[in-house]
Amino acid sequence: MYRILPYTYKKAKEMNVKIFPSRNPKYKIDVFGSDDIFICSIGAFGYKDFPHFIKEDGIEYALRRRAAYKKRHERDRHEIGSRGWYSDNLLW
């Protein structure tokens, strides 16, 4: 099971959403609105994200990986409310 780190909980609080480890084994996190209604599942299980890169590889490497992620997902991370938008804002 994916371990959600404090970075992601802080970002979720700022966005006024609730997050839990995903019940779907393909994803890391399930996102719920403040009204407890399911929004989406995000983060492909088995891949690292920004807070895990920081923890395991250091901030310099994590920043390079973040830049690569944002460039790779440029098309799908700007549509507010999409899975890409939640992934970008919660995990990166």
C-alpha positions in Angstrom: 0.0 0.0 0.0 1.2 3.5 -0.8 2.3 5.7 2.1 1.1 9.2 1.8 3.7 11.7 3.1 3.0 15.0 4.9 3.8 17.0 1.8 0.8 15.5 0.0 -1.5 15.9 3.1 -0.5 19.6 3.3 -1.3 20.1 -0.4 -4.7 18.4 0.0 -5.6 20.6 3.0 -4.7 23.7 0.9 -7.0 22.4 -1.9 -9.8 21.5 0.5 -9.9 17.8 -0.5 -9.5 14.6 1.5 -7.0 11.9 0.4 -6.6 8.3 1.3 -4.5 5.4 0.0 -6.3 4.2 -3.1 -8.5 1.1 -3.0 -7.6 0.5 -6.7 -4.2 -1.3 -6.8 -3.2 0.6 -10.0 -3.2 4.0 -8.2 -1.6 5.7 -5.1 -4.3 8.0 -3.9 -8.1 8.4 -3.9 -9.2 12.0 -3.8 -12.5 13.0 -2.2 -14.2 16.4 -2.0 -14.9 18.1 1.3 -18.4 16.6 1.0 -16.8 13.1 1.0 -17.8 12.4 -2.6 -15.2 10.5 -4.6 -13.5 12.6 -7.2 -10.8 10.4 -8.8 -7.8 8.1 -8.2 -4.4 9.5 -9.0 -0.7 8.5 -9.3 0.3 5.3 -11.0 1.3 2.8 -8.3 5.0 1.8 -8.6 6.3 5.2 -9.6 7.9 7.7 -7.3 6.5 11.2 -6.9 8.0 14.5 -5.7 7.8 13.9 -1.9 9.2 10.4 -2.3 12.1 11.6 -4.5 12.9 14.1 -1.8 12.9 11.5 0.9 14.8 8.9 -0.9 17.1 10.8 -3.4 17.4 14.3 -2.1 15.9 17.7 -3.0 18.2 18.4 -6.0 17.3 15.2 -7.8 13.6 15.6 -6.8 13.6 19.1 -8.4 15.0 17.6 -11.7 12.3 14.9 -11.7 9.6 17.4 -11.0 10.7 19.5 -14.0 10.7 16.4 -16.2 7.2 15.4 -14.9 5.8 18.8 -15.5 7.2 18.9 -19.1 6.0 15.4 -19.8 2.5 16.2 -18.6 2.1 19.7 -19.9 -1.0 18.9 -21.9 -3.0 17.3 -19.1 -2.1 19.1 -16.0 -3.8 22.4 -16.5 -7.4 21.3 -16.8 -8.8 22.1 -13.4 -10.5 19.1 -11.8 -8.9 16.5 -14.1 -6.9 13.6 -12.8 -3.8 15.3 -14.3 -4.5 18.5 -12.4 -4.9 16.7 -9.1 -1.8 14.6 -9.7 0.2 17.8 -10.5 -1.1 19.7 -7.5 -1.0 16.9 -4.9 2.0 14.8 -5.9 4.3 17.2 -7.7 
